[in-house]
Amino acid sequence: MLSQFTGTRISTLLFLLLFSQRMHAQVVTTIKGLLYTDGTPVSIEIADGKIVQIDRLNSNEEVIHHFIAPGLIDVQINGYAGVDFSGPDLTVEAVEEATKTLWKAGVTTYFPTVI
């Protein structure tokens, strides 16, 4: 099943999940996709930036073929997308841009390395 992952599908879903955190508490977002462990169709409800409910769907229900998977964690990263975390010209804006680019690649958490 892991061979069916594509970076675009995973990163699109993770991007949606991350930015749903900025929504107001009364707004509930529902995302449908395939659970990465076994390909089962699921529906996920997100409220106030938190997953509040996960339901398995009928296997014959129409589901967008995005995989639902946990975000990736990079435990040591010196920089990304042309941003050097140890560079003398590092800015907050550059860190934000690198972070957003990492989110699109599926990395939801990272530990910048400064040398």
C-alpha atoms as a printed R data frame, in Angstrom:
    type eleno elety resid chain resno       x      y      z
1   ATOM     1    CA   MET     A     1   0.000  0.000  0.000
2   ATOM     2    CA   LEU     A     2   2.879  2.410  0.699
3   ATOM     3    CA   SER     A     3   3.939  2.157 -2.931
4   ATOM     4    CA   GLN     A     4   0.706  3.964 -3.873
5   ATOM     5    CA   PHE     A     5   1.704  7.152 -2.028
6   ATOM     6    CA   THR     A     6   2.541 10.182 -4.071
7   ATOM     7    CA   GLY     A     7   4.148 13.270 -2.608
8   ATOM     8    CA   THR     A     8   1.477 15.533 -4.051
9   ATOM     9    CA   ARG     A     9  -1.421 13.594 -2.569
10  ATOM    10    CA   ILE     A    10   0.115 13.346  0.896
11  ATOM    11    CA   SER     A    11   1.360 16.909  1.004
12  ATOM    12    CA   THR     A    12  -1.982 18.288 -0.204
13  ATOM    13    CA   LEU     A    13  -3.822 16.524  2.584
14  ATOM    14    CA   LEU     A    14  -1.291 17.511  5.228
15  ATOM    15    CA   PHE     A    15  -1.404 21.095  4.020
16  ATOM    16    CA   LEU     A    16  -5.202 21.084  4.428
17  ATOM    17    CA   LEU     A    17  -4.945 19.580  7.907
18  ATOM    18    CA   LEU     A    18  -2.342 22.091  9.053
19  ATOM    19    CA   PHE     A    19  -4.183 25.135  7.780
20  ATOM    20    CA   SER     A    20  -7.462 23.916  9.256
21  ATOM    21    CA   GLN     A    21  -5.919 24.788 12.635
22  ATOM    22    CA   ARG     A    22  -6.486 28.454 11.834
23  ATOM    23    CA   MET     A    23 -10.226 27.984 11.518
24  ATOM    24    CA   HIS     A    24 -12.699 29.196 14.108
25  ATOM    25    CA   ALA     A    25 -13.904 26.636 16.680
26  ATOM    26    CA   GLN     A    26 -17.415 26.550 15.224
27  ATOM    27    CA   VAL     A    27 -16.200 25.613 11.753
28  ATOM    28    CA   VAL     A    28 -15.969 21.889 11.133
29  ATOM    29    CA   THR     A    29 -14.072 20.582  8.127
30  ATOM    30    CA   THR     A    30 -14.573 17.072  6.782
31  ATOM    31    CA   ILE     A    31 -11.895 15.388  4.718
32  ATOM    32    CA   LYS     A    32 -12.318 12.037  3.016
33  ATOM    33    CA   GLY     A    33  -9.479  9.830  1.901
34  ATOM    34    CA   LEU     A    34  -7.818  6.459  2.150
35  ATOM    35    CA   LEU     A    35  -6.195  5.380  5.407
36  ATOM    36    CA   TYR     A    36  -2.507  4.817  4.691
37  ATOM    37    CA   THR     A    37  -2.272  1.554  6.657
38  ATOM    38    CA   ASP     A    38  -4.786 -0.473  4.685
39  ATOM    39    CA   GLY     A    39  -6.413  1.723  2.031
40  ATOM    40    CA   THR     A    40  -9.764  1.808  3.827
41  ATOM    41    CA   PRO     A    41 -11.911  4.862  2.980
42  ATOM    42    CA   VAL     A    42 -12.283  7.176  5.975
43  ATOM    43    CA   SER     A    43 -13.862 10.498  6.823
44  ATOM    44    CA   ILE     A    44 -12.094 12.837  9.256
45  ATOM    45    CA   GLU     A    45 -13.792 15.759 10.995
46  ATOM    46    CA   ILE     A    46 -11.592 18.644 12.147
47  ATOM    47    CA   ALA     A    47 -12.822 21.348 14.539
48  ATOM    48    CA   ASP     A    48 -10.697 24.087 16.064
49  ATOM    49    CA   GLY     A    49  -7.587 22.606 14.450
50  ATOM    50    CA   LYS     A    50  -8.052 19.205 16.067
51  ATOM    51    CA   ILE     A    51  -9.249 15.891 14.727
52  ATOM    52    CA   VAL     A    52 -12.522 15.246 16.553
53  ATOM    53    CA   GLN     A    53 -13.808 12.184 14.744
54  ATOM    54    CA   ILE     A    54 -12.633  9.503 12.326
55  ATOM    55    CA   ASP     A    55 -15.205  7.258 10.664
56  ATOM    56    CA   ARG     A    56 -14.610  4.329  8.353
57  ATOM    57    CA   LEU     A    57 -16.722  4.581  5.211
58  ATOM    58    CA   ASN     A    58 -18.283  1.926  3.028
59  ATOM    59    CA   SER     A    59 -15.640  0.559  0.698
60  ATOM    60    CA   ASN     A    60 -17.827  1.353 -2.322
61  ATOM    61    CA   GLU     A    61 -18.376  5.014 -1.349
62  ATOM    62    CA   GLU     A    62 -16.809  7.587 -3.677
63  ATOM    63    CA   VAL     A    63 -13.633  8.934 -2.062
64  ATOM    64    CA   ILE     A    64 -10.939 11.211 -3.427
65  ATOM    65    CA   HIS     A    65  -7.783  9.165 -3.673
66  ATOM    66    CA   HIS     A    66  -5.752 11.087 -1.109
67  ATOM    67    CA   PHE     A    67  -4.004  9.097  1.573
68  ATOM    68    CA   ILE     A    68  -4.614 10.001  5.205
69  ATOM    69    CA   ALA     A    69  -1.305  9.623  7.040
70  ATOM    70    CA   PRO     A    70   0.548 11.136  9.989
71  ATOM    71    CA   GLY     A    71   2.955 13.967  9.244
72  ATOM    72    CA   LEU     A    72   6.644 13.298  8.866
73  ATOM    73    CA   ILE     A    73   9.200 14.453 11.466
74  ATOM    74    CA   ASP     A    74  12.719 15.525 10.494
75  ATOM    75    CA   VAL     A    75  14.956 15.344 13.565
76  ATOM    76    CA   GLN     A    76  17.929 17.153 12.014
77  ATOM    77    CA   ILE     A    77  17.714 19.647  9.189
78  ATOM    78    CA   ASN     A    78  20.320 22.285  8.322
79  ATOM    79    CA   GLY     A    79  18.031 24.162  5.951
80  ATOM    80    CA   TYR     A    80  15.523 23.728  3.175
81  ATOM    81    CA   ALA     A    81  14.489 25.369 -0.099
82  ATOM    82    CA   GLY     A    82  17.605 27.527 -0.223
83  ATOM    83    CA   VAL     A    83  17.314 28.628  3.417
84  ATOM    84    CA   ASP     A    84  20.395 27.928  5.563
85  ATOM    85    CA   PHE     A    85  19.411 27.803  9.237
86  ATOM    86    CA   SER     A    86  23.033 28.618 10.195
87  ATOM    87    CA   GLY     A    87  23.476 31.381  7.632
88  ATOM    88    CA   PRO     A    88  24.321 34.928  8.709
89  ATOM    89    CA   ASP     A    89  21.455 36.323  6.615
90  ATOM    90    CA   LEU     A    90  18.734 34.155  8.184
91  ATOM    91    CA   THR     A    91  15.417 35.970  8.712
92  ATOM    92    CA   VAL     A    92  12.097 35.069 10.288
93  ATOM    93    CA   GLU     A    93  10.510 35.311  6.849
94  ATOM    94    CA   ALA     A    94  13.019 32.796  5.439
95  ATOM    95    CA   VAL     A    95  12.270 30.346  8.259
96  ATOM    96    CA   GLU     A    96   8.537 30.740  7.629
97  ATOM    97    CA   GLU     A    97   9.016 30.097  3.894
98  ATOM    98    CA   ALA     A    98  11.158 26.996  4.566
99  ATOM    99    CA   THR     A    99   8.528 25.760  7.034
100 ATOM   100    CA   LYS     A   100   5.670 26.187  4.555
101 ATOM   101    CA   THR     A   101   7.694 24.391  1.880
102 ATOM   102    CA   LEU     A   102   8.423 21.536  4.303
103 ATOM   103    CA   TRP     A   103   4.690 21.277  5.079
104 ATOM   104    CA   LYS     A   104   3.994 20.846  1.364
105 ATOM   105    CA   ALA     A   105   6.492 17.968  1.337
106 ATOM   106    CA   GLY     A   106   4.679 16.278  4.253
107 ATOM   107    CA   VAL     A   107   7.051 17.319  7.069
108 ATOM   108    CA   THR     A   108   4.889 18.690  9.876
109 ATOM   109    CA   THR     A   109   7.585 18.919 12.562
110 ATOM   110    CA   TYR     A   110  11.306 19.556 12.309
111 ATOM   111    CA   PHE     A   111  14.301 20.367 14.463
112 ATOM   112    CA   PRO     A   112  16.562 22.943 12.797
113 ATOM   113    CA   THR     A   113  20.252 22.257 13.223
114 ATOM   114    CA   VAL     A   114  22.551 25.183 13.845
115 ATOM   115    CA   ILE     A   115  26.263 24.589 13.339
